[in-house]
Amino acid sequence: MFSFFPRSGNYIKQSHSTFKKTTTTKTLKTNRSSPAHHHKESDAQGKMKNSRDRWRVYKRVSVMFLLAVVALAVQRGSISFELERHARLDAAQEAGSGADSYLQIKSFWKSGSYQSKPKAPTTTEKSRIPEDGRPTTWDVKSSNCSANVNFSKHEWFKNLEDSFKQFLLYRHCRYFPMTLNHPEKCTGEVYLLMVIKSVATQYDRREVIRKTWGREQVVDGKRIKTLFLLGKSSNEAERANHQKLVEYEDQIYNDILQWDFLDSFFNLTLKETHFLKWFHTYCYNVQYVFKGDDDVFVSVKNIFEYLENSRHRKNLFVGDVIFKAKPIRKKDNKYHIPQALYNKTHYPPYAGGGGFLMDGSLVSRLHWAADTLELFPIDDVFLGMCLEVLQVTPVKHNAFKTFGLVKNKNSKLNREPCFFKNMIVVHKLLPSDLQHMWNLVNSELVCSQKVELL
């Protein structure tokens, strides 16, 4: 098709050359001719000019048409390439969703049969909009918060330690803006959401968790997602540098939720309430939530076995539960609580914060309960207070060891992989110990007997 234009161009050029030679010869012969001859010569020159103009027009039109055809061909090729690339990506995702051979679930804890909960249909963005009027985005945009100076008028307030004074002065500041957010973690059906409390400087712990029990995967067709909860660095001198590192880390892994409050011991309760609000806002199809610290060993396999055989469904809240714990009044203790802040003799039942498991529907109700209470400095106890509001009793399970396998930290039992193989949660481990124990438990380890934990 394209060869037509070059041949036409050669033909026009050749005709023009012949015409030029002929007119030149005739001009030489008629230079001495009459005015009529001059008139004929002018006509010939006009025709030659018209021929040149037509040639220029033909040439420009041909070039423009050729460029248009080439551009169209390139565009079609790009579109075809993009369609092919997206098709390959879709095929890879479908194949990945079917790769459920990471763990083989076997019966371990026997606690009776149950009726399996039917799966909810995969949701779209439109169907995720709740009908109960709750927000669909994080609606806190400002963190302006001033101290409640009314406390300073009371005599009992003046006798408190500075840390408790600070807590009470700003206890009414309940929610802060988000600096890092990943609502896509709750898109579609999620069977188990792993939520880990961490701080900016503990990157090594987060990295080990991502490589071991916190690895996002699909088990028997059930999706597992992982998130880390962070505030801002409490080190004022290095805060800007720490924040840059956290943001860079999140660009790589996309698994950090961060809010604009400082990470501190008394702000752990803020981390609790902010996650409850975040879950209530974004997560509509998460069946179960594991929440723990960044220094624990977790067996996902044993979590699945427990859930498959558990009788507790709607109000499931299981962990290393402490009953009838008394507030510590000694000022030199980390968990000291003044009488002025909590005057009851016992705490409500609560699970050790090292790690616990709860039903997804219960998490949203815990958010409602938390908003009815004043914040409390100890996050574990505060969550127990929320459960008390809902009249839900947490379940104690021997596979949750939030204070170590045995009380003696130097005992060899705390380093025995066969004991870890039977646990759901073991607290506390350094990153190197966690990696080592994970490798042992997930190797071809043969134990003499399996401990029955229920």
C-alpha positions as CSV (number, residue, x, y, z in Angstrom):
1,M,0.0,0.0,0.0
2,F,2.8,2.4,1.0
3,S,4.8,1.9,-2.3
4,F,2.2,3.9,-4.3
5,F,3.4,7.2,-3.1
6,P,7.2,6.9,-4.0
7,R,6.4,5.8,-7.5
8,S,4.0,8.7,-8.0
9,G,6.6,11.1,-6.8
10,N,9.2,9.9,-9.3
11,Y,6.7,10.1,-12.1
12,I,5.8,13.7,-11.3
13,K,9.5,14.7,-10.9
14,Q,10.4,13.1,-14.2
15,S,7.5,14.9,-16.1
16,H,8.5,18.1,-14.5
17,S,12.1,17.7,-15.7
18,T,11.0,17.0,-19.3
19,F,8.6,19.9,-19.3
20,K,11.4,22.2,-18.1
21,K,13.8,21.2,-20.8
22,T,11.2,21.6,-23.6
23,T,10.1,25.1,-22.4
24,T,13.7,26.2,-22.1
25,T,14.4,25.2,-25.7
26,K,11.3,26.9,-27.0
27,T,12.2,30.1,-25.0
28,L,15.6,30.4,-26.7
29,K,14.0,30.0,-30.1
30,T,11.3,32.6,-29.5
31,N,13.3,35.3,-27.7
32,R,13.1,37.5,-30.8
33,S,9.4,36.6,-31.5
34,S,6.3,38.9,-31.4
35,P,4.2,39.8,-28.3
36,A,1.9,36.9,-29.0
37,H,4.8,34.6,-28.4
38,H,5.5,36.3,-25.1
39,H,1.9,35.7,-24.1
40,K,2.2,32.0,-24.8
41,E,5.4,31.9,-22.8
42,S,3.7,33.4,-19.8
43,D,0.9,30.7,-20.1
44,A,3.6,28.0,-20.1
45,Q,5.3,29.5,-17.0
46,G,2.0,29.6,-15.2
47,K,1.3,26.0,-15.9
48,M,4.7,25.0,-14.7
49,K,4.1,26.9,-11.4
50,N,0.8,25.2,-10.9
51,S,2.5,21.9,-11.5
52,R,5.1,22.7,-8.8
53,D,2.3,23.7,-6.4
54,R,0.5,20.5,-7.0
55,W,3.7,18.5,-6.4
56,R,4.2,20.2,-3.0
57,V,0.7,19.5,-1.9
58,Y,0.9,15.9,-3.0
59,K,4.2,15.5,-1.1
60,R,2.9,17.0,2.1
61,V,-0.3,15.0,2.1
62,S,1.6,11.8,1.4
63,V,4.0,12.5,4.3
64,M,1.2,13.3,6.7
65,F,-0.7,10.2,5.7
66,L,2.4,8.0,6.2
67,L,3.0,9.4,9.7
68,A,-0.6,8.9,10.7
69,V,-0.4,5.2,9.6
70,V,2.8,4.7,11.5
71,A,1.4,6.3,14.7
72,L,-1.7,4.2,14.5
73,A,0.4,1.0,14.1
74,V,2.6,1.9,17.1
75,Q,-0.5,2.8,19.3
76,R,-2.2,-0.5,18.4
77,G,1.0,-2.3,19.3
78,S,1.2,-0.6,22.7
79,I,-2.4,-1.4,23.5
80,S,-1.9,-5.0,22.6
81,F,1.1,-5.1,24.8
82,E,-0.7,-3.6,27.8
83,L,-3.7,-6.0,27.3
84,E,-1.3,-8.9,27.2
85,R,0.6,-7.7,30.3
86,H,-2.6,-7.3,32.3
87,A,-3.8,-10.7,31.2
88,R,-0.6,-12.3,32.5
89,L,-0.9,-10.4,35.8
90,D,-4.6,-11.6,36.2
91,A,-3.6,-15.1,35.5
92,A,-0.7,-15.0,38.0
93,Q,-3.1,-13.6,40.7
94,E,-5.6,-16.3,40.1
95,A,-2.9,-18.9,40.3
96,G,-1.6,-17.3,43.6
97,S,-5.0,-17.4,45.2
98,G,-5.2,-21.1,44.6
99,A,-1.8,-21.7,46.1
100,D,-3.0,-22.9,49.4
101,S,-0.4,-25.5,50.1
102,Y,1.6,-23.5,52.6
103,L,0.2,-25.3,55.6
104,Q,-1.6,-28.6,55.9
105,I,-4.2,-28.3,58.6
106,K,-4.7,-31.4,60.8
107,S,-6.9,-32.1,63.7
108,F,-5.1,-31.2,66.9
109,W,-7.4,-29.6,69.6
110,K,-10.7,-31.5,70.0
111,S,-13.4,-29.4,71.6
112,G,-16.5,-30.6,69.9
113,S,-18.2,-30.1,66.5
114,Y,-19.6,-26.9,65.3
115,Q,-21.6,-25.5,62.4
116,S,-19.2,-23.9,59.9
117,K,-19.8,-20.3,59.1
118,P,-20.7,-19.8,55.5
119,K,-18.4,-17.6,53.5
120,A,-19.6,-14.1,52.6
121,P,-19.5,-13.3,48.9
122,T,-16.5,-11.4,47.6
123,T,-17.2,-7.7,48.1
124,T,-16.7,-4.8,45.7
125,E,-16.0,-1.2,46.7
126,K,-19.7,-0.4,46.3
127,S,-20.9,-3.3,48.4
128,R,-18.5,-2.5,51.2
129,I,-20.3,0.7,52.1
130,P,-22.0,-0.1,55.4
131,E,-25.7,0.5,56.1
132,D,-25.3,1.4,59.7
133,G,-24.0,4.9,59.1
134,R,-20.4,4.3,60.2
135,P,-17.7,6.2,58.4
136,T,-15.9,4.7,55.4
137,T,-12.7,6.7,55.7
138,W,-10.5,7.8,58.6
139,D,-12.3,11.0,59.6
140,V,-9.8,12.6,62.0
141,K,-7.9,15.3,60.2
142,S,-6.5,17.4,63.1
143,S,-4.6,16.7,66.3
144,N,-5.0,20.0,68.0
145,C,-5.5,19.1,71.7
146,S,-5.0,21.3,74.8
147,A,-4.5,20.1,78.4
148,N,-7.5,19.7,80.7
149,V,-6.3,22.1,83.4
150,N,-9.3,21.3,85.7
151,F,-7.3,18.4,87.1
152,S,-4.7,20.7,88.5
153,K,-7.2,22.1,91.0
154,H,-7.5,18.9,92.9
155,E,-5.2,18.0,95.8
156,W,-5.0,14.3,94.8
157,F,-3.7,15.3,91.3
158,K,-0.8,17.3,92.8
159,N,0.5,14.1,94.6
160,L,0.7,12.0,91.4
161,E,3.8,11.2,89.5
162,D,4.5,13.4,86.4
163,S,3.8,10.6,84.0
164,F,0.3,10.1,85.4
165,K,-0.3,13.9,85.4
166,Q,0.6,14.0,81.8
167,F,-1.8,11.1,81.0
168,L,-4.7,12.7,82.8
169,L,-4.2,16.1,81.4
170,Y,-4.5,14.7,77.8
171,R,-6.7,11.7,78.4
172,H,-9.6,13.4,76.5
173,C,-7.5,13.5,73.3
174,R,-8.8,10.2,72.0
175,Y,-8.1,10.2,68.2
176,F,-5.4,11.5,66.0
177,P,-4.8,11.7,62.2
178,M,-3.2,8.9,60.2
179,T,0.1,9.3,58.5
180,L,0.2,5.8,57.0
181,N,-2.9,3.9,56.0
182,H,-3.6,0.6,54.1
183,P,-7.4,0.1,53.9
184,E,-6.8,-2.3,51.0
185,K,-5.7,-4.9,53.5
186,C,-9.4,-5.5,54.3
187,T,-10.6,-5.7,50.7
188,G,-12.5,-8.8,50.0
189,E,-12.7,-11.8,52.3
190,V,-9.9,-12.1,54.9
191,Y,-9.9,-15.1,57.2
192,L,-7.2,-14.0,59.6
193,L,-5.8,-10.5,60.1
194,M,-2.5,-10.5,62.0
195,V,-2.0,-7.2,63.8
196,I,1.3,-6.5,65.6
197,K,2.1,-3.6,67.9
198,S,5.5,-2.2,67.2
199,V,7.6,1.0,67.3
200,A,9.6,2.9,64.7
201,T,13.0,1.7,65.9
202,Q,12.2,-2.0,66.0
203,Y,12.6,-2.7,62.3
204,D,14.5,-5.9,62.9
205,R,11.6,-7.4,64.8
206,R,9.2,-6.6,62.0
207,E,11.5,-8.0,59.4
208,V,11.8,-11.4,61.2
209,I,8.0,-11.5,61.6
210,R,7.5,-10.9,57.8
211,K,9.8,-13.8,57.1
212,T,8.2,-16.2,59.6
213,W,4.7,-16.4,61.2
214,G,3.6,-13.0,59.8
215,R,4.1,-13.9,56.2
216,E,1.0,-13.1,54.1
217,Q,-0.3,-16.3,52.5
218,V,-3.3,-18.4,51.5
219,V,-4.0,-21.5,53.6
220,D,-6.6,-23.9,52.4
221,G,-8.2,-21.1,50.4
222,K,-8.2,-18.7,53.4
223,R,-6.4,-15.4,53.1
224,I,-4.0,-14.2,55.9
225,K,-3.1,-10.5,56.0
226,T,-0.5,-8.7,58.2
227,L,-0.4,-5.2,59.7
228,F,2.0,-3.4,62.1
229,L,0.7,-0.6,64.4
230,L,3.0,2.4,65.0
231,G,2.9,5.8,66.4
232,K,5.6,8.5,66.0
233,S,9.1,8.1,67.4
234,S,9.4,9.4,71.0
235,N,13.0,10.4,70.3
236,E,12.6,14.0,69.5
237,A,16.2,14.4,68.2
238,E,15.9,11.5,65.8
239,R,12.2,11.6,65.1
240,A,12.5,13.0,61.5
241,N,15.1,10.4,60.6
242,H,13.1,7.6,62.1
243,Q,10.0,8.8,60.2
244,K,11.8,8.7,56.9
245,L,13.0,5.2,57.5
246,V,9.4,4.0,58.5
247,E,8.0,5.6,55.4
248,Y,10.6,4.0,53.2
249,E,9.9,0.6,54.9
250,D,6.2,1.0,54.2
251,Q,6.9,1.8,50.5
252,I,8.5,-1.6,50.3
253,Y,6.1,-3.7,52.3
254,N,2.8,-1.7,52.4
255,D,1.9,-3.1,55.9
256,I,2.2,-0.3,58.4
257,L,-0.6,1.7,60.0
258,Q,0.7,4.8,61.7
259,W,-1.0,7.6,63.7
260,D,0.2,11.0,64.7
261,F,0.8,10.4,68.4
262,L,4.1,9.5,70.2
263,D,4.9,5.9,71.0
264,S,5.1,5.5,74.7
265,F,4.0,3.1,77.4
266,F,1.0,5.1,78.4
267,N,0.0,5.6,74.7
268,L,-0.3,1.9,74.1
269,T,-4.0,2.3,74.9
270,L,-4.2,4.9,72.1
271,K,-2.8,2.3,69.8
272,E,-5.6,-0.1,70.9
273,T,-8.4,2.4,70.4
274,H,-7.1,3.6,67.1
275,F,-6.9,0.1,65.7
276,L,-10.5,-0.7,66.9
277,K,-11.7,2.5,65.1
278,W,-9.7,1.7,62.0
279,F,-11.1,-1.9,61.9
280,H,-14.6,-0.6,62.4
281,T,-14.1,1.8,59.5
282,Y,-12.5,-0.4,56.9
283,C,-12.9,-4.1,57.7
284,Y,-16.3,-5.6,56.9
285,N,-15.3,-9.2,55.9
286,V,-12.5,-10.2,58.3
287,Q,-13.5,-13.3,60.2
288,Y,-10.7,-13.4,62.9
289,V,-8.1,-11.1,64.2
290,F,-4.9,-12.0,66.0
291,K,-3.3,-9.2,67.9
292,G,0.1,-9.4,69.6
293,D,3.5,-7.8,70.3
294,D,6.5,-7.8,67.9
295,D,8.5,-10.1,70.2
296,V,6.3,-13.2,70.2
297,F,6.4,-16.6,68.5
298,V,3.2,-17.6,66.8
299,S,2.0,-20.8,65.2
300,V,-0.4,-20.0,62.4
301,K,-0.9,-23.7,61.9
302,N,-2.1,-24.1,65.5
303,I,-4.3,-21.0,65.3
304,F,-6.1,-22.6,62.3
305,E,-6.5,-25.9,64.1
306,Y,-8.0,-24.1,67.1
307,L,-10.5,-22.1,65.0
308,E,-11.5,-25.2,63.1
309,N,-12.5,-27.0,66.3
310,S,-13.6,-24.1,68.5
311,R,-17.1,-23.9,69.8
312,H,-16.8,-20.2,70.4
313,R,-17.8,-18.1,67.4
314,K,-19.5,-14.8,67.7
315,N,-17.9,-13.7,71.0
316,L,-14.6,-15.5,70.6
317,F,-11.8,-13.9,72.6
318,V,-9.1,-16.3,73.7
319,G,-5.7,-15.9,75.1
320,D,-3.6,-16.0,78.3
321,V,-6.4,-14.7,80.5
322,I,-5.8,-13.3,84.0
323,F,-8.7,-13.4,86.5
324,K,-9.0,-11.4,89.6
325,A,-5.8,-9.5,89.1
326,K,-5.2,-6.7,91.7
327,P,-4.0,-3.2,90.8
328,I,-0.4,-2.7,91.7
329,R,0.0,0.2,94.1
330,K,3.8,0.2,94.5
331,K,5.2,3.3,92.8
332,D,8.5,1.6,91.7
333,N,6.5,-0.9,89.5
334,K,6.0,-0.3,85.8
335,Y,2.4,-1.2,86.1
336,H,1.7,0.9,89.2
337,I,-1.8,2.5,89.2
338,P,-2.7,5.1,91.8
339,Q,-5.8,4.7,93.9
340,A,-7.1,8.0,92.5
341,L,-7.0,6.6,89.0
342,Y,-8.6,3.2,89.8
343,N,-10.1,2.6,93.2
344,K,-11.5,-1.0,92.7
345,T,-9.9,-4.0,94.3
346,H,-9.7,-6.1,91.2
347,Y,-9.4,-5.7,87.4
348,P,-12.0,-7.4,85.2
349,P,-10.7,-10.5,83.4
350,Y,-8.3,-9.6,80.6
351,A,-5.8,-11.3,78.3
352,G,-2.1,-10.7,78.4
353,G,-1.2,-8.3,75.6
354,G,1.5,-10.6,74.2
355,G,-1.0,-12.2,71.9
356,F,-4.7,-13.1,71.8
357,L,-7.3,-14.2,69.2
358,M,-10.8,-12.7,68.7
359,D,-13.7,-12.8,66.3
360,G,-14.0,-10.1,63.7
361,S,-17.5,-9.1,64.6
362,L,-16.5,-8.6,68.2
363,V,-13.8,-6.1,67.2
364,S,-16.3,-3.6,65.9
365,R,-18.4,-3.9,69.1
366,L,-15.2,-3.4,71.1
367,H,-14.8,-0.1,69.3
368,W,-18.2,1.0,70.5
369,A,-17.5,-0.2,74.1
370,A,-14.1,1.7,74.1
371,D,-15.9,5.0,73.3
372,T,-18.0,4.6,76.4
373,L,-15.0,4.4,78.7
374,E,-12.3,6.8,79.9
375,L,-8.9,5.7,78.7
376,F,-6.8,3.6,81.0
377,P,-2.9,3.5,81.0
378,I,-2.6,-0.3,80.8
379,D,-3.9,-1.4,77.4
380,D,-4.5,-5.0,78.3
381,V,-6.6,-4.1,81.3
382,F,-8.5,-1.4,79.2
383,L,-9.5,-4.1,76.7
384,G,-10.7,-6.2,79.6
385,M,-12.9,-3.3,80.6
386,C,-14.3,-3.1,77.1
387,L,-15.2,-6.8,77.2
388,E,-16.9,-6.2,80.6
389,V,-19.1,-3.5,79.0
390,L,-20.1,-6.0,76.3
391,Q,-20.6,-8.7,79.0
392,V,-18.1,-11.0,77.1
393,T,-15.9,-13.2,79.2
394,P,-12.5,-14.0,77.6
395,V,-11.4,-17.6,77.4
396,K,-8.2,-18.8,78.9
397,H,-6.1,-21.2,76.7
398,N,-2.9,-23.0,77.8
399,A,-1.4,-22.6,74.3
400,F,-1.0,-18.8,74.9
401,K,2.1,-18.2,76.9
402,T,2.5,-14.5,77.2
403,F,4.9,-14.8,80.2
404,G,7.2,-17.5,78.7
405,L,6.8,-21.3,78.7
406,V,7.9,-21.4,82.4
407,K,8.6,-18.6,84.9
408,N,12.3,-19.4,85.2
409,K,13.7,-17.5,82.2
410,N,17.0,-19.6,82.3
411,S,15.1,-22.9,82.1
412,K,16.0,-25.1,79.1
413,L,12.2,-25.6,78.6
414,N,12.0,-22.1,77.2
415,R,14.3,-23.2,74.4
416,E,12.7,-26.6,73.7
417,P,11.3,-26.7,70.1
418,C,8.9,-29.5,70.9
419,F,7.1,-27.3,73.4
420,F,7.0,-24.5,70.9
421,K,5.5,-26.9,68.4
422,N,2.4,-27.2,70.6
423,M,1.9,-23.6,71.4
424,I,-0.1,-20.8,69.7
425,V,1.8,-17.8,71.3
426,V,5.0,-17.7,73.2
427,H,6.3,-14.3,74.6
428,K,9.1,-13.0,74.7
429,L,11.8,-13.7,72.1
430,L,14.6,-11.7,70.5
431,P,14.6,-11.6,66.7
432,S,17.5,-14.0,66.4
433,D,15.8,-16.5,68.8
434,L,12.5,-16.2,67.0
435,Q,14.1,-17.0,63.6
436,H,16.0,-19.9,65.1
437,M,13.0,-21.4,66.8
438,W,10.8,-20.9,63.7
439,N,13.4,-22.8,61.6
440,L,13.5,-25.7,64.2
441,V,9.7,-26.0,64.6
442,N,9.1,-25.9,60.8
443,S,11.8,-28.5,60.1
444,E,11.3,-32.2,60.1
445,L,11.2,-32.1,63.9
446,V,10.1,-35.4,65.5
447,C,8.8,-35.1,69.1
448,S,8.2,-38.0,71.4
449,Q,4.6,-37.0,72.2
450,K,2.2,-34.2,71.6
451,V,0.9,-32.3,74.6
452,E,-2.9,-32.1,74.9
453,L,-3.7,-28.5,75.7
454,L,-7.4,-28.5,76.1
